[in-house]
Amino acid sequence: MEFDFADQQPKLLMLMYGLVAFVVVVGGLLLLLDVVPAWFARRQEARLIAASASGVPITRRPRQREGLFALFFLLPTLLLLGIGLVVPAIRTTLLSLMDRDSNDWVGLRNYGWMFSDDSIVRVLVNSLIWVLLVPLVATAFGLIYAVLVDKARFEAVAKSLIFLPMAISFVGASIIWKFVYAYRGEGDQIGLLNQIVVSLGGEPKQWLLESPLNTLLLIVIMIWIQAGFAMVVLSAAIKAIPGDIVEAARLDGVSPWQMFWQITMPSIRPALIVVMVTLSIATLKVFDIVRTSTNGNYDTSVIANEMYNQAFRYSENGQGSALAVFLFILVIPIVIYQIRNLRQQREG
Amino acid sequence: MTTATPTVAVGTQKTDGPTSTAGRVRKRLNSRTATLVSIVIAVVWTIPTFGLLVSSLRPEDEIKTTGWWTAFTNPQFTLENYQQVLFGRSSSSGQLAGYFINSLAITIPSVLFPIAFACLAAYALAWINFRGRDWLYIAIFALQIVPLQMALVPLLRFFSTGVTLGGVTIMPAWDLVDEQKFAQVWFAHTCFALPFAVFLLHNFISQLPGDLMEAARVDGASHPKIFRTIVLPLITPALAALGIFQFLWVWNDLLVALIFAGGSDETAPLTVRLAEMAGTRGNEWQRLTAGAFVSIVVPLIVFLSLQRYFVRGLLAGSVKG
């Protein structure tokens, strides 16, 4: 019943090492950046003096020095991106063409497995449901709310309440909602949802065990978190609509309904697309919610969760990698769509 | 295309519309229902968290037998759950105090490193002239869309077996044990954060007035000097925004921690422990509710106190994209 602080000391020591490393690396880099140019300047000066003494024309290479600076500034980032992202991504693509121990090439067999194994097809279908529902519903909620509270007296507080779930981890949010969905076979219900069902005269249910309803209930968690993001971005877009346009429409006697569809919606279209795209990508990668709530059981698994299971629980590196690559492939069309949209905006 | 940075009114609220008859008519038309609907949504959005908070303060027997809403008619509150879940000695109790420290030890360096590196890179990409600059920026920008799932398996192998090329060991395995594994997590988080961090800071840094840089150059200031004395002070709001993003992301992350920190009590952060408790002790609500709140409270404080920067960063990162 007591907590031993001494056990924690190695961790704090490690944290201190980390901070020292930070100071040394970043400080060292800045120092280097100061010393190197000073050294160059001195050499340049010496060369100038020598040149003026001997009368030889001066050769200057300022561009090269700029490049050298850039290299130092970019070095840590490029190094880390190479080691941590670029090379691993390429290797994952190769691993997806190999067997579970990454010894033999198997061609596209892992991809074939993905579309022929019933349980994996189920996973893909679930991911599809997620990515169709979350962006749409979260954006709709965010938009409606942003319009409703726009210029209301309590706007700041009202926004904070919706926005707050964004600070909560997916794990925390999953526990919050698991509690809402909680079920008890006998006695009083402790979960809010079952209590509501019971008080309306229904039978309590084990919500998270019933497919396909459970997937929808997990999607609710994601929407609950992401609606705040949609709301903030869209609210800013609404506020950026030029006042004279709104005023002109108002003088023409436009109803609030027409105002929304004919003024607000076209004006915030770019922001709307950005929100949908961002949410789609975030939804495709969703992992924490599924893992915490059901661990992917009862037909609720999604791609990211299955990828984790295959690669890190069953040591099926080939199949896990194939799922990761597939995830990446799914993201690409969304991004292309957004880039095309941005280009249209620039031209239009 | 210049979109003026949309200022989100937080707190200070000026009705910039005219207080003419038109304005009043509009208000009367939609205010009643709008207020009602928005209050309903706000309540629905808040109730789950509120229920968790109330429950975490109730005695174990009460949590397990009655709904949290009965606490208002039959108030019984205690801090026992928090005591148990934070400092309890038995393995079932949570022992979250240790995991809390793990979360801190993971988060602080994982926030500092990427910001510092991204700052330097963003400055170079914005203000130093060198060949291939634009292409390099586009490449880093594009890396944002690579799901981190693509990097997990090879990166873990990189740590555990090192790098050998043609039989020559270029880098030995890290062979980290216990709390040393924090270094792996820092490394992974730093790598994964960089594309977005560079992108966000580049947005800010490239918009600094060019005259300022030019004047400094004419005065003979070198790039490092300009970076330190002119750029850094000017982009502190952006650094704050990025810092909050990264803090929330790392503190709330489950996947990266699960793979690179493992599940042991020496390194696993709160999220990993809570996910495990939710799986194995799904009915121990007295611990889950208190535990969840312990993990929520730090980001909540950070978020509420620095919301302004967060929103600004969010808009800079998404709208201008």
Interface residues (C-beta under 8 A of the other chain):
Chain A: M1 E2 F3 D7 Q8 P10 K11 L12 L13 M14 L15 G18 L19 A21 F22 V25 V26 L29 L30 L33 D34 P37 R63 E66 G67 F69 A70 F73 L74 P76 T77 L78 L80 L81 I83 G84 L85 V86 V87 P88 A89 R91 T92 T93 L95 F141 I144 Y145 L148 V149 K151 A152 R153 E155 A156 A158 K159 S160 L161 I162 F163 L164 P165 M166 A167 I168 S169 F170 V171 G172 S174 I175 I176 W177 K178 F179 V180 A182 G187 D188 Q189 I190 G191 L192 Q195 W224 A227 F229 V232 V233 S235 A236 A237 K239 A240 G243 V246 E247 R250 L251 S255 P256 P270 A271 V274 V275 T278 I281 L284 K285 F287 D288 R291 T292 S293 N295 A304 M307 Y308 A311 F312 N317 G320 S321 L323 A324 V325 L327 F328 V331 I332 V335 Q338 L342 Q345 R346
Chain B: M1 T3 A4 P6 T7 V8 A9 V10 G11 Q13 T15 D16 G17 P18 A22 G23 R26 L29 N30 S31 A34 T35 V37 S38 I39 I41 A42 W45 T46 I47 P48 T49 G51 L52 S55 I63 K64 T65 T66 G67 W68 W69 T70 L86 F87 G88 R89 Q95 A97 G98 I101 N102 L104 A105 I108 P109 L112 F113 A116 F117 A118 L120 A121 Y123 A124 L125 I128 N129 F130 R131 R133 L136 I140 L143 I145 V146 P147 L148 Q149 M150 A151 L152 V153 P154 L155 F158 D178 E179 Q180 F182 A183 W186 F187 A188 T190 C191 F192 L194 P195 V198 S222 H223 P224 K225 F227 R228 L248 W251 N252 D253 L254 L255 L258 I259 E266 T271 L274 A275 A278 G279 G282 W285 L288 T289 G291 A292 S295 I296 P299 L300 V302 F303 L304 Q307 V311 L314 L315 S318 V319 G321
